[in-house]
Amino acid sequence: MFTQSFPLIKRLLVGDRSWEWLPILVARVSLGLFFSVSGYNKLFMPERHADLINLMSEIGMPFPEFMALFLAGVEFFGGLLLIVGLLSTLVAIALTIAMIVAIATVEVEHVIPKGIGPLDWMSWFLYLPQVLYIILFLWLMATGPGRYSLDYIIANKLGINNKN
């Protein structure tokens, strides 16, 4: 009753789901662009590809040449799929795994300073861009890719909807 008299208060307290499509679209396309460009550079720029192979070797990754090609391919093709919103959940899972591996093998070891307290460590950890990517991927997995995606179109054709 109170919120019917004051719709602005309702929007401030619980949001407005009619605009939910916009941040989902922006997040999905932005992540897709970022990862497709990153993967493209690692696949098709010889210097970047060599840097990735060297990094894979330095951190002790088995089969560094294959893993560099695999990671770059997941980033490039996964990013393209995110842009158009096709197989979005599977791509989000694959890229989340890649980000977890990057955090565990590179970021924690080489970015976060040694010998700091737990609160400082947590601050450094949460500042890592890979952590934000994981949070966004989890959000996309929970919400779906949004109404402006190929997944949404396919789901509608199959008679599957996610209307709550």
Disulfide bonds with the S-S distance in Angstrom:
none
